[in-house]
Amino acid sequence: MKFYMTPGSCSTGIHILLEELELVFEVYPVNLLAGDQLKPEYLAINPKGTIPTLVRDDGGALTEFSAIAYWLARRYPKAGLLPGDADGDARAIELMAHAVGTLHGAGFARIFTPEKFAIQSADIDAVKAQGLEIVRRGFAVLNDSLPTEDYALGQFSIADAALFYPCFWADKTAIELPERCLNHYHLMLTRPAVRQVLMEEGYRVN
């Protein structure tokens, strides 16, 4: 398989799942700042120009964090990356949607790339402030739904990989995490695959 990713981005969560599954895959870094995602050769693989992208052994490309995570869980069921019952699986997808859609897509996107949301340059600071409020409110909602000291659904799942990367962003941007979110983040940092991925992506692991 071929994994197209950007270190420290949302693709870090998929990278963690690939390492957790001990799969054999090739890594192709995509430099977003340099515009690699808009080059014809990448758009031929992923016309959306987004990351992550996973090209499977049959040559088919999967895009979108939640789709890739779900496929990995269903493709390798013995790993237990989904609870396996309708309620549990729905809960995992619900948590992923909150991480990817709200914390990332609505919140951090405004903090990291406010120019994409601002009508004019004078609106940049207001957009960033709006993003920070969305992130803080999103973490507060998440905090109420997490266990005190455990994985989101009791055992490690695709939901945990999705929740990790916005918490990682919060840590790196000095955004305070509420207690249960912080506990979950620290728990994730104890996993060998997580530590391996962070080191491979160029981050110091304490």
C-alpha positions as a Markdown table, in Angstrom:
| # | Residue | x | y | z |
|---|---|---|---|---|
| 1 | Met | 0.0 | 0.0 | 0.0 |
| 2 | Lys | 1.0 | 3.6 | -0.6 |
| 3 | Phe | 0.3 | 6.2 | 2.1 |
| 4 | Tyr | 0.2 | 9.9 | 1.2 |
| 5 | Met | 0.6 | 12.0 | 4.3 |
| 6 | Thr | 1.9 | 15.2 | 5.8 |
| 7 | Pro | 3.8 | 15.0 | 9.1 |
| 8 | Gly | 1.9 | 16.5 | 12.1 |
| 9 | Ser | -1.4 | 16.7 | 10.2 |
| 10 | Cys | -4.6 | 14.8 | 10.4 |
| 11 | Ser | -2.8 | 12.0 | 8.5 |
| 12 | Thr | -0.9 | 11.3 | 11.7 |
| 13 | Gly | -4.0 | 9.5 | 13.0 |
| 14 | Ile | -4.1 | 7.2 | 10.0 |
| 15 | His | -0.3 | 6.6 | 10.3 |
| 16 | Ile | -0.9 | 5.5 | 13.9 |
| 17 | Leu | -3.5 | 2.9 | 12.7 |
| 18 | Leu | -1.3 | 1.6 | 10.0 |
| 19 | Glu | 1.5 | 1.0 | 12.6 |
| 20 | Glu | -0.9 | -0.5 | 15.1 |
| 21 | Leu | -1.9 | -3.0 | 12.5 |
| 22 | Glu | 1.8 | -3.6 | 11.6 |
| 23 | Leu | 1.1 | -3.3 | 7.9 |
| 24 | Val | 3.6 | -3.0 | 5.2 |
| 25 | Phe | 3.2 | 0.3 | 3.4 |
| 26 | Glu | 5.2 | 3.0 | 1.5 |
| 27 | Val | 5.1 | 6.5 | 2.8 |
| 28 | Tyr | 4.9 | 9.5 | 0.4 |
| 29 | Pro | 5.1 | 12.8 | 2.1 |
| 30 | Val | 2.9 | 15.6 | 0.7 |
| 31 | Asn | 4.3 | 19.1 | 1.4 |
| 32 | Leu | 1.1 | 21.2 | 1.7 |
| 33 | Leu | 3.0 | 24.5 | 2.1 |
| 34 | Ala | 4.8 | 23.8 | -1.2 |
| 35 | Gly | 1.5 | 22.9 | -2.9 |
| 36 | Asp | 2.3 | 19.3 | -3.6 |
| 37 | Gln | -1.4 | 18.4 | -3.1 |
| 38 | Leu | -2.3 | 20.5 | -6.2 |
| 39 | Lys | 0.3 | 19.0 | -8.5 |
| 40 | Pro | -1.2 | 17.0 | -11.5 |
| 41 | Glu | 0.5 | 13.8 | -10.4 |
| 42 | Tyr | -1.2 | 13.9 | -7.0 |
| 43 | Leu | -4.5 | 15.1 | -8.3 |
| 44 | Ala | -4.5 | 12.1 | -10.5 |
| 45 | Ile | -4.5 | 10.0 | -7.4 |
| 46 | Asn | -6.7 | 12.2 | -5.2 |
| 47 | Pro | -8.7 | 14.8 | -7.2 |
| 48 | Lys | -9.7 | 16.5 | -4.0 |
| 49 | Gly | -6.1 | 17.6 | -3.4 |
| 50 | Thr | -6.4 | 16.5 | 0.3 |
| 51 | Ile | -4.6 | 14.3 | 2.7 |
| 52 | Pro | -4.5 | 11.5 | 3.8 |
| 53 | Thr | -4.7 | 9.2 | 0.8 |
| 54 | Leu | -4.3 | 5.4 | 1.0 |
| 55 | Val | -3.7 | 3.5 | -2.2 |
| 56 | Arg | -4.5 | -0.1 | -1.6 |
| 57 | Asp | -2.9 | -3.1 | -3.0 |
| 58 | Asp | -5.5 | -3.4 | -5.7 |
| 59 | Gly | -4.6 | 0.2 | -6.9 |
| 60 | Gly | -7.8 | 1.8 | -5.5 |
| 61 | Ala | -7.4 | 5.0 | -3.6 |
| 62 | Leu | -9.2 | 5.9 | -0.5 |
| 63 | Thr | -9.5 | 9.4 | 0.8 |
| 64 | Glu | -10.9 | 11.1 | 3.9 |
| 65 | Phe | -9.8 | 10.2 | 7.4 |
| 66 | Ser | -13.0 | 8.5 | 8.5 |
| 67 | Ala | -13.3 | 6.4 | 5.3 |
| 68 | Ile | -9.7 | 5.2 | 5.6 |
| 69 | Ala | -10.0 | 4.4 | 9.3 |
| 70 | Tyr | -13.3 | 2.6 | 8.8 |
| 71 | Trp | -11.8 | 0.5 | 6.0 |
| 72 | Leu | -8.8 | -0.5 | 8.0 |
| 73 | Ala | -11.0 | -1.5 | 10.9 |
| 74 | Arg | -13.3 | -3.6 | 8.7 |
| 75 | Arg | -10.4 | -5.0 | 6.6 |
| 76 | Tyr | -8.5 | -6.2 | 9.7 |
| 77 | Pro | -11.3 | -7.1 | 12.1 |
| 78 | Lys | -9.1 | -9.2 | 14.4 |
| 79 | Ala | -7.4 | -6.0 | 15.6 |
| 80 | Gly | -10.6 | -4.9 | 17.3 |
| 81 | Leu | -10.5 | -1.3 | 16.0 |
| 82 | Leu | -14.3 | -1.2 | 16.1 |
| 83 | Pro | -16.4 | -2.4 | 19.0 |
| 84 | Gly | -18.3 | -4.7 | 16.5 |
| 85 | Asp | -21.9 | -3.9 | 17.5 |
| 86 | Ala | -24.2 | -1.4 | 16.0 |
| 87 | Asp | -24.2 | 1.0 | 19.0 |
| 88 | Gly | -20.5 | 0.8 | 19.6 |
| 89 | Asp | -19.6 | 1.3 | 15.9 |
| 90 | Ala | -22.0 | 4.2 | 15.6 |
| 91 | Arg | -20.4 | 5.8 | 18.7 |
| 92 | Ala | -16.9 | 5.4 | 17.2 |
| 93 | Ile | -18.1 | 7.1 | 14.0 |
| 94 | Glu | -19.7 | 9.8 | 16.0 |
| 95 | Leu | -16.5 | 10.6 | 17.9 |
| 96 | Met | -14.5 | 10.5 | 14.6 |
| 97 | Ala | -17.0 | 13.0 | 13.0 |
| 98 | His | -16.6 | 15.3 | 16.0 |
| 99 | Ala | -12.8 | 15.2 | 15.8 |
| 100 | Val | -12.5 | 15.6 | 12.0 |
| 101 | Gly | -15.5 | 17.8 | 11.3 |
| 102 | Thr | -15.8 | 20.0 | 14.3 |
| 103 | Leu | -12.4 | 20.2 | 16.0 |
| 104 | His | -10.4 | 20.0 | 12.8 |
| 105 | Gly | -12.7 | 21.2 | 9.9 |
| 106 | Ala | -14.5 | 24.0 | 11.7 |
| 107 | Gly | -12.0 | 24.9 | 14.5 |
| 108 | Phe | -8.4 | 24.3 | 13.8 |
| 109 | Ala | -8.8 | 25.1 | 10.1 |
| 110 | Arg | -9.8 | 28.6 | 11.1 |
| 111 | Ile | -6.8 | 28.9 | 13.4 |
| 112 | Phe | -4.2 | 27.5 | 10.9 |
| 113 | Thr | -5.6 | 28.8 | 7.6 |
| 114 | Pro | -7.8 | 31.8 | 8.5 |
| 115 | Glu | -7.3 | 33.3 | 5.0 |
| 116 | Lys | -9.5 | 30.6 | 3.6 |
| 117 | Phe | -12.5 | 31.8 | 5.7 |
| 118 | Ala | -11.9 | 35.6 | 5.9 |
| 119 | Ile | -13.7 | 37.8 | 3.4 |
| 120 | Gln | -11.0 | 40.4 | 3.7 |
| 121 | Ser | -7.6 | 40.6 | 5.4 |
| 122 | Ala | -9.1 | 42.7 | 8.2 |
| 123 | Asp | -11.1 | 39.7 | 9.2 |
| 124 | Ile | -8.2 | 37.4 | 9.9 |
| 125 | Asp | -8.0 | 37.9 | 13.6 |
| 126 | Ala | -11.7 | 37.5 | 14.1 |
| 127 | Val | -11.6 | 34.2 | 12.1 |
| 128 | Lys | -8.8 | 32.9 | 14.3 |
| 129 | Ala | -10.7 | 33.9 | 17.4 |
| 130 | Gln | -13.8 | 32.1 | 16.1 |
| 131 | Gly | -11.7 | 29.0 | 15.4 |
| 132 | Leu | -10.3 | 29.1 | 18.9 |
| 133 | Glu | -13.8 | 29.3 | 20.4 |
| 134 | Ile | -15.0 | 26.4 | 18.3 |
| 135 | Val | -12.0 | 24.3 | 19.4 |
| 136 | Arg | -12.5 | 25.1 | 23.1 |
| 137 | Arg | -16.2 | 24.4 | 22.9 |
| 138 | Gly | -15.6 | 21.2 | 20.9 |
| 139 | Phe | -13.1 | 19.9 | 23.5 |
| 140 | Ala | -15.5 | 20.7 | 26.3 |
| 141 | Val | -18.2 | 18.7 | 24.6 |
| 142 | Leu | -15.7 | 15.8 | 24.0 |
| 143 | Asn | -14.5 | 16.0 | 27.6 |
| 144 | Asp | -18.0 | 15.2 | 28.9 |
| 145 | Ser | -18.3 | 12.1 | 26.7 |
| 146 | Leu | -14.9 | 10.6 | 27.6 |
| 147 | Pro | -14.2 | 8.2 | 30.4 |
| 148 | Thr | -12.0 | 9.5 | 33.2 |
| 149 | Glu | -9.0 | 7.4 | 32.5 |
| 150 | Asp | -9.4 | 5.1 | 29.5 |
| 151 | Tyr | -9.8 | 4.9 | 25.8 |
| 152 | Ala | -12.8 | 6.6 | 24.3 |
| 153 | Leu | -14.8 | 3.3 | 24.0 |
| 154 | Gly | -13.0 | 1.3 | 26.7 |
| 155 | Gln | -10.4 | -0.2 | 24.4 |
| 156 | Phe | -8.3 | 1.3 | 21.6 |
| 157 | Ser | -10.3 | 2.0 | 18.5 |
| 158 | Ile | -10.3 | 4.1 | 15.3 |
| 159 | Ala | -12.0 | 6.8 | 17.4 |
| 160 | Asp | -8.9 | 7.2 | 19.6 |
| 161 | Ala | -6.7 | 7.7 | 16.6 |
| 162 | Ala | -9.0 | 10.4 | 15.3 |
| 163 | Leu | -9.2 | 12.2 | 18.7 |
| 164 | Phe | -5.4 | 12.1 | 19.1 |
| 165 | Tyr | -4.4 | 14.5 | 16.4 |
| 166 | Pro | -6.5 | 17.5 | 17.4 |
| 167 | Cys | -5.3 | 17.0 | 21.0 |
| 168 | Phe | -1.7 | 16.9 | 19.6 |
| 169 | Trp | -2.4 | 20.2 | 17.8 |
| 170 | Ala | -3.8 | 21.7 | 21.0 |
| 171 | Asp | -0.6 | 20.6 | 22.8 |
| 172 | Lys | 1.6 | 22.1 | 20.2 |
| 173 | Thr | -0.3 | 25.4 | 20.1 |
| 174 | Ala | -0.7 | 25.9 | 23.8 |
| 175 | Ile | -4.4 | 25.4 | 23.9 |
| 176 | Glu | -5.4 | 24.0 | 27.2 |
| 177 | Leu | -7.2 | 20.6 | 27.2 |
| 178 | Pro | -9.9 | 19.8 | 29.7 |
| 179 | Glu | -9.0 | 17.1 | 32.2 |
| 180 | Arg | -10.4 | 14.0 | 30.5 |
| 181 | Cys | -9.2 | 15.1 | 27.0 |
| 182 | Leu | -5.7 | 15.6 | 28.5 |
| 183 | Asn | -5.8 | 12.2 | 30.2 |
| 184 | His | -6.8 | 10.6 | 26.9 |
| 185 | Tyr | -4.0 | 12.4 | 25.1 |
| 186 | His | -1.4 | 11.2 | 27.7 |
| 187 | Leu | -2.8 | 7.7 | 27.5 |
| 188 | Met | -2.3 | 7.7 | 23.8 |
| 189 | Leu | 1.3 | 8.9 | 24.2 |
| 190 | Thr | 2.1 | 5.7 | 26.1 |
| 191 | Arg | 1.2 | 3.5 | 23.1 |
| 192 | Pro | 4.4 | 2.3 | 21.3 |
| 193 | Ala | 2.9 | 2.8 | 17.8 |
| 194 | Val | 2.0 | 6.4 | 18.7 |
| 195 | Arg | 5.5 | 7.1 | 20.0 |
| 196 | Gln | 7.0 | 5.5 | 16.9 |
| 197 | Val | 4.8 | 7.6 | 14.5 |
| 198 | Leu | 5.7 | 10.8 | 16.2 |
| 199 | Met | 9.4 | 10.1 | 16.1 |
| 200 | Glu | 9.1 | 9.1 | 12.4 |
| 201 | Glu | 7.3 | 12.3 | 11.7 |
| 202 | Gly | 10.0 | 14.4 | 13.4 |
| 203 | Tyr | 8.6 | 15.1 | 16.8 |
| 204 | Arg | 10.3 | 14.6 | 20.1 |
| 205 | Val | 8.5 | 12.2 | 22.4 |
| 206 | Asn | 9.0 | 12.9 | 26.2 |
